Amino acid sequence: MGQHVLERTDLPDELITQVSGTTIFAQEFPRVFPLTSFFEPEINQASQSLVNYHAGFSQTGILHRQRHDLRSVPVNEVHCIWKDKPYRFWVYGTDHRVHYPDYPQQCCCGCVIL
């Protein structure tokens, strides 16, 4: 248990962990404290769970240092229509990656989704 992703679209969570974002909170100490006043209660709960989980390590061994980071990763869900059929895709991360699992043209001339 080392990370928690809060993302409310259908974009797979594992894609969020692989891209860059903006650090909005960071602390590194011998022992970190959980977030308690973030505007998203789920983030506060996940922070508390992670800190409690790692507190158990100090019972069984030596805990030298902890780090607690909170990143904001932009996610844009785009809805479009092509040949009268609706589609959607996501542009995410500060490096603007695209996730388009149902791309309508599987083979086309000169068209590349990066």
MARLUMNU-532989 format. One record per atom (N, C-alpha, C): atom name; x, y, z; residue number from 1. Coordinates in steps of 0.05 Angstrom, whole numbers. Example, Ala and Ser with C-alpha at 12.3 -4.5 7.8 and 13.67 -1.06 7.14 Angstrom:
<pt atom="N" c1="264" c2="-114" c3="156" n="1"/>
<pt atom="CA" c1="246" c2="-90" c3="156" n="1"/>
<pt atom="C" c1="264" c2="-66" c3="156" n="1"/>
<pt atom="N" c1="257" c2="-45" c3="142" n="2"/>
<pt atom="CA" c1="273" c2="-21" c3="143" n="2"/>
<pt atom="C" c1="258" c2="1" c3="157" n="2"/>
! end
This chain:
<pt atom="N" c1="17" c2="-24" c3="0" n="1"/>
<pt atom="CA" c1="0" c2="0" c3="0" n="1"/>
<pt atom="C" c1="18" c2="25" c3="0" n="1"/>
<pt atom="N" c1="20" c2="38" c3="-23" n="2"/>
<pt atom="CA" c1="38" c2="60" c3="-24" n="2"/>
<pt atom="C" c1="26" c2="84" c3="-38" n="2"/>
<pt atom="N" c1="3" c2="81" c3="-52" n="3"/>
<pt atom="CA" c1="-9" c2="104" c3="-65" n="3"/>
<pt atom="C" c1="-39" c2="101" c3="-67" n="3"/>
<pt atom="N" c1="-52" c2="123" c3="-72" n="4"/>
<pt atom="CA" c1="-81" c2="124" c3="-75" n="4"/>
<pt atom="C" c1="-87" c2="143" c3="-98" n="4"/>
<pt atom="N" c1="-105" c2="135" c3="-116" n="5"/>
<pt atom="CA" c1="-112" c2="152" c3="-139" n="5"/>
<pt atom="C" c1="-142" c2="159" c3="-136" n="5"/>
<pt atom="N" c1="-147" c2="184" c3="-137" n="6"/>
<pt atom="CA" c1="-175" c2="194" c3="-137" n="6"/>
<pt atom="C" c1="-180" c2="206" c3="-164" n="6"/>
<pt atom="N" c1="-195" c2="192" c3="-181" n="7"/>
<pt atom="CA" c1="-200" c2="201" c3="-208" n="7"/>
<pt atom="C" c1="-227" c2="190" c3="-215" n="7"/>
<pt atom="N" c1="-246" c2="207" c3="-223" n="8"/>
<pt atom="CA" c1="-274" c2="200" c3="-225" n="8"/>
<pt atom="C" c1="-284" c2="195" c3="-254" n="8"/>
<pt atom="N" c1="-266" c2="194" c3="-274" n="9"/>
<pt atom="CA" c1="-275" c2="187" c3="-300" n="9"/>
<pt atom="C" c1="-269" c2="157" c3="-304" n="9"/>
<pt atom="N" c1="-274" c2="147" c3="-328" n="10"/>
<pt atom="CA" c1="-268" c2="119" c3="-334" n="10"/>
<pt atom="C" c1="-239" c2="114" c3="-343" n="10"/>
<pt atom="N" c1="-222" c2="135" c3="-342" n="11"/>
<pt atom="CA" c1="-194" c2="131" c3="-348" n="11"/>
<pt atom="C" c1="-182" c2="112" c3="-328" n="11"/>
<pt atom="N" c1="-168" c2="91" c3="-337" n="12"/>
<pt atom="CA" c1="-156" c2="72" c3="-318" n="12"/>
<pt atom="C" c1="-136" c2="86" c3="-299" n="12"/>
<pt atom="N" c1="-139" c2="80" c3="-273" n="13"/>
<pt atom="CA" c1="-123" c2="93" c3="-252" n="13"/>
<pt atom="C" c1="-93" c2="89" c3="-256" n="13"/>
<pt atom="N" c1="-85" c2="66" c3="-267" n="14"/>
<pt atom="CA" c1="-57" c2="61" c3="-270" n="14"/>
<pt atom="C" c1="-44" c2="80" c3="-290" n="14"/>
<pt atom="N" c1="-59" c2="91" c3="-308" n="15"/>
<pt atom="CA" c1="-48" c2="111" c3="-327" n="15"/>
<pt atom="C" c1="-41" c2="137" c3="-312" n="15"/>
<pt atom="N" c1="-57" c2="144" c3="-292" n="16"/>
<pt atom="CA" c1="-51" c2="168" c3="-277" n="16"/>
<pt atom="C" c1="-24" c2="167" c3="-262" n="16"/>
<pt atom="N" c1="-18" c2="143" c3="-252" n="17"/>
<pt atom="CA" c1="7" c2="140" c3="-237" n="17"/>
<pt atom="C" c1="32" c2="142" c3="-255" n="17"/>
<pt atom="N" c1="28" c2="140" c3="-281" n="18"/>
<pt atom="CA" c1="51" c2="139" c3="-300" n="18"/>
<pt atom="C" c1="57" c2="166" c3="-313" n="18"/>
<pt atom="N" c1="43" c2="187" c3="-306" n="19"/>
<pt atom="CA" c1="47" c2="213" c3="-319" n="19"/>
<pt atom="C" c1="54" c2="234" c3="-299" n="19"/>
<pt atom="N" c1="63" c2="257" c3="-310" n="20"/>
<pt atom="CA" c1="71" c2="279" c3="-293" n="20"/>
<pt atom="C" c1="47" c2="295" c3="-285" n="20"/>
<pt atom="N" c1="49" c2="308" c3="-263" n="21"/>
<pt atom="CA" c1="29" c2="326" c3="-252" n="21"/>
<pt atom="C" c1="42" c2="348" c3="-237" n="21"/>
<pt atom="N" c1="26" c2="362" c3="-221" n="22"/>
<pt atom="CA" c1="36" c2="384" c3="-205" n="22"/>
<pt atom="C" c1="35" c2="376" c3="-175" n="22"/>
<pt atom="N" c1="57" c2="378" c3="-161" n="23"/>
<pt atom="CA" c1="58" c2="372" c3="-133" n="23"/>
<pt atom="C" c1="44" c2="394" c3="-118" n="23"/>
<pt atom="N" c1="23" c2="387" c3="-102" n="24"/>
<pt atom="CA" c1="9" c2="408" c3="-87" n="24"/>
<pt atom="C" c1="13" c2="405" c3="-57" n="24"/>
<pt atom="N" c1="26" c2="383" c3="-49" n="25"/>
<pt atom="CA" c1="33" c2="380" c3="-21" n="25"/>
<pt atom="C" c1="56" c2="360" c3="-20" n="25"/>
<pt atom="N" c1="76" c2="366" c3="-4" n="26"/>
<pt atom="CA" c1="98" c2="347" c3="0" n="26"/>
<pt atom="C" c1="110" c2="351" c3="27" n="26"/>
<pt atom="N" c1="116" c2="329" c3="41" n="27"/>
<pt atom="CA" c1="130" c2="330" c3="66" n="27"/>
<pt atom="C" c1="148" c2="305" c3="68" n="27"/>
<pt atom="N" c1="171" c2="308" c3="80" n="28"/>
<pt atom="CA" c1="189" c2="286" c3="85" n="28"/>
<pt atom="C" c1="202" c2="291" c3="112" n="28"/>
<pt atom="N" c1="197" c2="272" c3="130" n="29"/>
<pt atom="CA" c1="207" c2="273" c3="158" n="29"/>
<pt atom="C" c1="212" c2="245" c3="167" n="29"/>
<pt atom="N" c1="224" c2="242" c3="191" n="30"/>
<pt atom="CA" c1="226" c2="215" c3="203" n="30"/>
<pt atom="C" c1="198" c2="202" c3="206" n="30"/>
<pt atom="N" c1="178" c2="219" c3="211" n="31"/>
<pt atom="CA" c1="150" c2="209" c3="213" n="31"/>
<pt atom="C" c1="132" c2="231" c3="202" n="31"/>
<pt atom="N" c1="116" c2="224" c3="182" n="32"/>
<pt atom="CA" c1="98" c2="244" c3="170" n="32"/>
<pt atom="C" c1="71" c2="243" c3="184" n="32"/>
<pt atom="N" c1="55" c2="264" c3="180" n="33"/>
<pt atom="CA" c1="29" c2="265" c3="191" n="33"/>
<pt atom="C" c1="8" c2="265" c3="168" n="33"/>
<pt atom="N" c1="-16" c2="254" c3="174" n="34"/>
<pt atom="CA" c1="-36" c2="252" c3="152" n="34"/>
<pt atom="C" c1="-48" c2="280" c3="146" n="34"/>
<pt atom="N" c1="-58" c2="282" c3="122" n="35"/>
<pt atom="CA" c1="-73" c2="306" c3="115" n="35"/>
<pt atom="C" c1="-100" c2="304" c3="129" n="35"/>
<pt atom="N" c1="-110" c2="327" c3="140" n="36"/>
<pt atom="CA" c1="-135" c2="327" c3="154" n="36"/>
<pt atom="C" c1="-154" c2="348" c3="144" n="36"/>
<pt atom="N" c1="-145" c2="367" c3="129" n="37"/>
<pt atom="CA" c1="-163" c2="389" c3="121" n="37"/>
<pt atom="C" c1="-163" c2="394" c3="91" n="37"/>
<pt atom="N" c1="-157" c2="373" c3="75" n="38"/>
<pt atom="CA" c1="-158" c2="376" c3="46" n="38"/>
<pt atom="C" c1="-188" c2="377" c3="39" n="38"/>
<pt atom="N" c1="-195" c2="391" c3="18" n="39"/>
<pt atom="CA" c1="-224" c2="395" c3="11" n="39"/>
<pt atom="C" c1="-238" c2="369" c3="2" n="39"/>
<pt atom="N" c1="-223" c2="349" c3="-6" n="40"/>
<pt atom="CA" c1="-234" c2="323" c3="-13" n="40"/>
<pt atom="C" c1="-232" c2="304" c3="10" n="40"/>
<pt atom="N" c1="-254" c2="297" c3="24" n="41"/>
<pt atom="CA" c1="-252" c2="278" c3="46" n="41"/>
<pt atom="C" c1="-238" c2="252" c3="40" n="41"/>
<pt atom="N" c1="-242" c2="242" c3="15" n="42"/>
<pt atom="CA" c1="-229" c2="216" c3="8" n="42"/>
<pt atom="C" c1="-199" c2="218" c3="9" n="42"/>
<pt atom="N" c1="-188" c2="241" c3="2" n="43"/>
<pt atom="CA" c1="-159" c2="245" c3="4" n="43"/>
<pt atom="C" c1="-150" c2="244" c3="33" n="43"/>
<pt atom="N" c1="-165" c2="257" c3="51" n="44"/>
<pt atom="CA" c1="-158" c2="257" c3="79" n="44"/>
<pt atom="C" c1="-159" c2="228" c3="90" n="44"/>
<pt atom="N" c1="-179" c2="213" c3="82" n="45"/>
<pt atom="CA" c1="-182" c2="185" c3="92" n="45"/>
<pt atom="C" c1="-159" c2="168" c3="81" n="45"/>
<pt atom="N" c1="-153" c2="171" c3="55" n="46"/>
<pt atom="CA" c1="-131" c2="156" c3="44" n="46"/>
<pt atom="C" c1="-104" c2="163" c3="57" n="46"/>
<pt atom="N" c1="-100" c2="188" c3="62" n="47"/>
<pt atom="CA" c1="-76" c2="197" c3="76" n="47"/>
<pt atom="C" c1="-73" c2="184" c3="103" n="47"/>
<pt atom="N" c1="-95" c2="184" c3="118" n="48"/>
<pt atom="CA" c1="-95" c2="172" c3="145" n="48"/>
<pt atom="C" c1="-89" c2="142" c3="143" n="48"/>
<pt atom="N" c1="-102" c2="129" c3="124" n="49"/>
<pt atom="CA" c1="-97" c2="100" c3="120" n="49"/>
<pt atom="C" c1="-68" c2="94" c3="114" n="49"/>
<pt atom="N" c1="-56" c2="109" c3="96" n="50"/>
<pt atom="CA" c1="-28" c2="105" c3="88" n="50"/>
<pt atom="C" c1="-9" c2="110" c3="111" n="50"/>
<pt atom="N" c1="-14" c2="131" c3="126" n="51"/>
<pt atom="CA" c1="3" c2="137" c3="149" n="51"/>
<pt atom="C" c1="0" c2="115" c3="171" n="51"/>
<pt atom="N" c1="-24" c2="106" c3="176" n="52"/>
<pt atom="CA" c1="-29" c2="84" c3="195" n="52"/>
<pt atom="C" c1="-16" c2="58" c3="186" n="52"/>
<pt atom="N" c1="-18" c2="52" c3="160" n="53"/>
<pt atom="CA" c1="-6" c2="28" c3="149" n="53"/>
<pt atom="C" c1="24" c2="28" c3="153" n="53"/>
<pt atom="N" c1="37" c2="50" c3="147" n="54"/>
<pt atom="CA" c1="66" c2="52" c3="150" n="54"/>
<pt atom="C" c1="75" c2="54" c3="179" n="54"/>
<pt atom="N" c1="57" c2="63" c3="197" n="55"/>
<pt atom="CA" c1="64" c2="64" c3="225" n="55"/>
<pt atom="C" c1="69" c2="36" c3="236" n="55"/>
<pt atom="N" c1="56" c2="16" c3="224" n="56"/>
<pt atom="CA" c1="60" c2="-12" c3="232" n="56"/>
<pt atom="C" c1="88" c2="-21" c3="227" n="56"/>
<pt atom="N" c1="102" c2="-10" c3="208" n="57"/>
<pt atom="CA" c1="130" c2="-17" c3="202" n="57"/>
<pt atom="C" c1="148" c2="-11" c3="226" n="57"/>
<pt atom="N" c1="142" c2="11" c3="240" n="58"/>
<pt atom="CA" c1="159" c2="18" c3="262" n="58"/>
<pt atom="C" c1="157" c2="-2" c3="285" n="58"/>
<pt atom="N" c1="136" c2="-18" c3="285" n="59"/>
<pt atom="CA" c1="133" c2="-39" c3="306" n="59"/>
<pt atom="C" c1="151" c2="-63" c3="300" n="59"/>
<pt atom="N" c1="156" c2="-68" c3="274" n="60"/>
<pt atom="CA" c1="171" c2="-92" c3="267" n="60"/>
<pt atom="C" c1="199" c2="-87" c3="257" n="60"/>
<pt atom="N" c1="207" c2="-62" c3="254" n="61"/>
<pt atom="CA" c1="233" c2="-56" c3="244" n="61"/>
<pt atom="C" c1="239" c2="-26" c3="249" n="61"/>
<pt atom="N" c1="259" c2="-17" c3="235" n="62"/>
<pt atom="CA" c1="267" c2="10" c3="238" n="62"/>
<pt atom="C" c1="256" c2="27" c3="214" n="62"/>
<pt atom="N" c1="243" c2="48" c3="221" n="63"/>
<pt atom="CA" c1="232" c2="66" c3="201" n="63"/>
<pt atom="C" c1="249" c2="91" c3="201" n="63"/>
<pt atom="N" c1="265" c2="95" c3="179" n="64"/>
<pt atom="CA" c1="284" c2="116" c3="178" n="64"/>
<pt atom="C" c1="271" c2="143" c3="170" n="64"/>
<pt atom="N" c1="255" c2="142" c3="149" n="65"/>
<pt atom="CA" c1="244" c2="167" c3="139" n="65"/>
<pt atom="C" c1="219" c2="161" c3="123" n="65"/>
<pt atom="N" c1="200" c2="180" c3="123" n="66"/>
<pt atom="CA" c1="176" c2="177" c3="107" n="66"/>
<pt atom="C" c1="173" c2="201" c3="89" n="66"/>
<pt atom="N" c1="159" c2="197" c3="67" n="67"/>
<pt atom="CA" c1="153" c2="219" c3="49" n="67"/>
<pt atom="C" c1="123" c2="217" c3="42" n="67"/>
<pt atom="N" c1="110" c2="240" c3="40" n="68"/>
<pt atom="CA" c1="82" c2="241" c3="35" n="68"/>
<pt atom="C" c1="78" c2="263" c3="13" n="68"/>
<pt atom="N" c1="69" c2="255" c3="-11" n="69"/>
<pt atom="CA" c1="66" c2="273" c3="-33" n="69"/>
<pt atom="C" c1="37" c2="272" c3="-43" n="69"/>
<pt atom="N" c1="26" c2="294" c3="-51" n="70"/>
<pt atom="CA" c1="0" c2="296" c3="-63" n="70"/>
<pt atom="C" c1="4" c2="311" c3="-90" n="70"/>
<pt atom="N" c1="-4" c2="297" c3="-112" n="71"/>
<pt atom="CA" c1="-1" c2="308" c3="-138" n="71"/>
<pt atom="C" c1="-28" c2="313" c3="-151" n="71"/>
<pt atom="N" c1="-30" c2="334" c3="-166" n="72"/>
<pt atom="CA" c1="-54" c2="340" c3="-182" n="72"/>
<pt atom="C" c1="-47" c2="334" c3="-211" n="72"/>
<pt atom="N" c1="-62" c2="316" c3="-224" n="73"/>
<pt atom="CA" c1="-57" c2="308" c3="-252" n="73"/>
<pt atom="C" c1="-82" c2="317" c3="-268" n="73"/>
<pt atom="N" c1="-79" c2="334" c3="-287" n="74"/>
<pt atom="CA" c1="-103" c2="342" c3="-303" n="74"/>
<pt atom="C" c1="-113" c2="319" c3="-320" n="74"/>
<pt atom="N" c1="-140" c2="317" c3="-320" n="75"/>
<pt atom="CA" c1="-153" c2="296" c3="-337" n="75"/>
<pt atom="C" c1="-176" c2="310" c3="-351" n="75"/>
<pt atom="N" c1="-176" c2="308" c3="-377" n="76"/>
<pt atom="CA" c1="-198" c2="319" c3="-394" n="76"/>
<pt atom="C" c1="-211" c2="296" c3="-409" n="76"/>
<pt atom="N" c1="-237" c2="293" c3="-406" n="77"/>
<pt atom="CA" c1="-252" c2="273" c3="-421" n="77"/>
<pt atom="C" c1="-265" c2="288" c3="-444" n="77"/>
<pt atom="N" c1="-260" c2="278" c3="-469" n="78"/>
<pt atom="CA" c1="-269" c2="291" c3="-493" n="78"/>
<pt atom="C" c1="-290" c2="273" c3="-506" n="78"/>
<pt atom="N" c1="-313" c2="285" c3="-512" n="79"/>
<pt atom="CA" c1="-335" c2="270" c3="-526" n="79"/>
<pt atom="C" c1="-336" c2="281" c3="-554" n="79"/>
<pt atom="N" c1="-337" c2="263" c3="-574" n="80"/>
<pt atom="CA" c1="-338" c2="271" c3="-602" n="80"/>
<pt atom="C" c1="-356" c2="252" c3="-617" n="80"/>
<pt atom="N" c1="-363" c2="259" c3="-641" n="81"/>
<pt atom="CA" c1="-379" c2="243" c3="-659" n="81"/>
<pt atom="C" c1="-364" c2="240" c3="-685" n="81"/>
<pt atom="N" c1="-361" c2="216" c3="-694" n="82"/>
<pt atom="CA" c1="-348" c2="210" c3="-720" n="82"/>
<pt atom="C" c1="-366" c2="191" c3="-735" n="82"/>
<pt atom="N" c1="-374" c2="198" c3="-759" n="83"/>
<pt atom="CA" c1="-392" c2="182" c3="-776" n="83"/>
<pt atom="C" c1="-417" c2="175" c3="-760" n="83"/>
<pt atom="N" c1="-428" c2="194" c3="-747" n="84"/>
<pt atom="CA" c1="-453" c2="192" c3="-732" n="84"/>
<pt atom="C" c1="-452" c2="173" c3="-708" n="84"/>
<pt atom="N" c1="-428" c2="167" c3="-699" n="85"/>
<pt atom="CA" c1="-425" c2="150" c3="-676" n="85"/>
<pt atom="C" c1="-410" c2="165" c3="-654" n="85"/>
<pt atom="N" c1="-420" c2="165" c3="-630" n="86"/>
<pt atom="CA" c1="-406" c2="179" c3="-608" n="86"/>
<pt atom="C" c1="-382" c2="164" c3="-598" n="86"/>
<pt atom="N" c1="-361" c2="179" c3="-592" n="87"/>
<pt atom="CA" c1="-336" c2="168" c3="-581" n="87"/>
<pt atom="C" c1="-327" c2="186" c3="-558" n="87"/>
<pt atom="N" c1="-309" c2="176" c3="-543" n="88"/>
<pt atom="CA" c1="-296" c2="193" c3="-522" n="88"/>
<pt atom="C" c1="-267" c2="184" c3="-519" n="88"/>
<pt atom="N" c1="-251" c2="203" c3="-511" n="89"/>
<pt atom="CA" c1="-223" c2="197" c3="-505" n="89"/>
<pt atom="C" c1="-214" c2="216" c3="-483" n="89"/>
<pt atom="N" c1="-190" c2="211" c3="-473" n="90"/>
<pt atom="CA" c1="-179" c2="227" c3="-450" n="90"/>
<pt atom="C" c1="-152" c2="238" c3="-457" n="90"/>
<pt atom="N" c1="-148" c2="263" c3="-449" n="91"/>
<pt atom="CA" c1="-122" c2="276" c3="-451" n="91"/>
<pt atom="C" c1="-115" c2="281" c3="-422" n="91"/>
<pt atom="N" c1="-91" c2="271" c3="-413" n="92"/>
<pt atom="CA" c1="-85" c2="272" c3="-385" n="92"/>
<pt atom="C" c1="-55" c2="277" c3="-380" n="92"/>
<pt atom="N" c1="-49" c2="286" c3="-356" n="93"/>
<pt atom="CA" c1="-22" c2="292" c3="-348" n="93"/>
<pt atom="C" c1="-12" c2="318" c3="-359" n="93"/>
<pt atom="N" c1="8" c2="329" c3="-347" n="94"/>
<pt atom="CA" c1="19" c2="355" c3="-357" n="94"/>
<pt atom="C" c1="34" c2="352" c3="-384" n="94"/>
<pt atom="N" c1="39" c2="327" c3="-391" n="95"/>
<pt atom="CA" c1="52" c2="322" c3="-417" n="95"/>
<pt atom="C" c1="31" c2="315" c3="-439" n="95"/>
<pt atom="N" c1="5" c2="317" c3="-432" n="96"/>
<pt atom="CA" c1="-18" c2="314" c3="-451" n="96"/>
<pt atom="C" c1="-18" c2="287" c3="-465" n="96"/>
<pt atom="N" c1="-17" c2="266" c3="-450" n="97"/>
<pt atom="CA" c1="-20" c2="240" c3="-462" n="97"/>
<pt atom="C" c1="-49" c2="235" c3="-470" n="97"/>
<pt atom="N" c1="-53" c2="217" c3="-489" n="98"/>
<pt atom="CA" c1="-80" c2="211" c3="-499" n="98"/>
<pt atom="C" c1="-86" c2="182" c3="-495" n="98"/>
<pt atom="N" c1="-110" c2="176" c3="-484" n="99"/>
<pt atom="CA" c1="-120" c2="148" c3="-481" n="99"/>
<pt atom="C" c1="-145" c2="147" c3="-497" n="99"/>
<pt atom="N" c1="-144" c2="132" c3="-519" n="100"/>
<pt atom="CA" c1="-167" c2="129" c3="-537" n="100"/>
<pt atom="C" c1="-170" c2="100" c3="-545" n="100"/>
<pt atom="N" c1="-182" c2="84" c3="-526" n="101"/>
<pt atom="CA" c1="-183" c2="55" c3="-531" n="101"/>
<pt atom="C" c1="-202" c2="47" c3="-554" n="101"/>
<pt atom="N" c1="-221" c2="64" c3="-560" n="102"/>
<pt atom="CA" c1="-240" c2="57" c3="-582" n="102"/>
<pt atom="C" c1="-236" c2="74" c3="-606" n="102"/>
<pt atom="N" c1="-211" c2="81" c3="-612" n="103"/>
<pt atom="CA" c1="-205" c2="98" c3="-635" n="103"/>
<pt atom="C" c1="-219" c2="86" c3="-660" n="103"/>
<pt atom="N" c1="-235" c2="101" c3="-674" n="104"/>
<pt atom="CA" c1="-252" c2="90" c3="-696" n="104"/>
<pt atom="C" c1="-237" c2="81" c3="-720" n="104"/>
<pt atom="N" c1="-214" c2="93" c3="-727" n="105"/>
<pt atom="CA" c1="-199" c2="85" c3="-751" n="105"/>
<pt atom="C" c1="-175" c2="69" c3="-742" n="105"/>
<pt atom="N" c1="-175" c2="43" c3="-744" n="106"/>
<pt atom="CA" c1="-153" c2="27" c3="-735" n="106"/>
<pt atom="C" c1="-130" c2="28" c3="-756" n="106"/>
<pt atom="N" c1="-136" c2="34" c3="-780" n="107"/>
<pt atom="CA" c1="-116" c2="36" c3="-801" n="107"/>
<pt atom="C" c1="-122" c2="60" c3="-818" n="107"/>
<pt atom="N" c1="-105" c2="80" c3="-818" n="108"/>
<pt atom="CA" c1="-111" c2="103" c3="-834" n="108"/>
<pt atom="C" c1="-84" c2="115" c3="-844" n="108"/>
<pt atom="N" c1="-86" c2="131" c3="-864" n="109"/>
<pt atom="CA" c1="-62" c2="142" c3="-877" n="109"/>
<pt atom="C" c1="-53" c2="167" c3="-863" n="109"/>
<pt atom="N" c1="-30" c2="167" c3="-851" n="110"/>
<pt atom="CA" c1="-18" c2="191" c3="-840" n="110"/>
<pt atom="C" c1="-30" c2="201" c3="-814" n="110"/>
<pt atom="N" c1="-48" c2="187" c3="-802" n="111"/>
<pt atom="CA" c1="-61" c2="196" c3="-777" n="111"/>
<pt atom="C" c1="-48" c2="181" c3="-754" n="111"/>
<pt atom="N" c1="-37" c2="196" c3="-735" n="112"/>
<pt atom="CA" c1="-24" c2="185" c3="-712" n="112"/>
<pt atom="C" c1="-34" c2="197" c3="-687" n="112"/>
<pt atom="N" c1="-41" c2="181" c3="-667" n="113"/>
<pt atom="CA" c1="-48" c2="191" c3="-641" n="113"/>
<pt atom="C" c1="-24" c2="187" c3="-623" n="113"/>
<pt atom="N" c1="-12" c2="208" c3="-613" n="114"/>
<pt atom="CA" c1="12" c2="207" c3="-597" n="114"/>
<pt atom="C" c1="4" c2="206" c3="-568" n="114"/>
! end
